[in-house]
């Protein structure tokens, strides 16, 4: 499972994230639930890196938003900041991109 605050992988059943120290006891983080049993939430999308590219995955490491970006920051208020080719913009939970001109 992943920490919804810092996006790092945390051992199953951990009470606190060893990286950022936040509590992992929130109801939506129960490991007994599967993504099929609950709707996708912002907290369940975490930055995921493979090689030098970033995307977003669910807590089961299923890629939800493709690994396209040079950098990515966790979701907040429905948007996540992403960098692509030296330019920063935002994406929503469906992967729709919003770039400033």
Buried (B, 14 or more C-beta within 10 A) or exposed (E): BBBBBBBEEBEEEBEEBEEEEBEBEEEEBEEEEEBEEEEEEBBBBBBBBEEEBBBBBBBEEEEBBEBBBBBBBBBEEEBBBBBBEEEBBBBBBEBEEEEEE
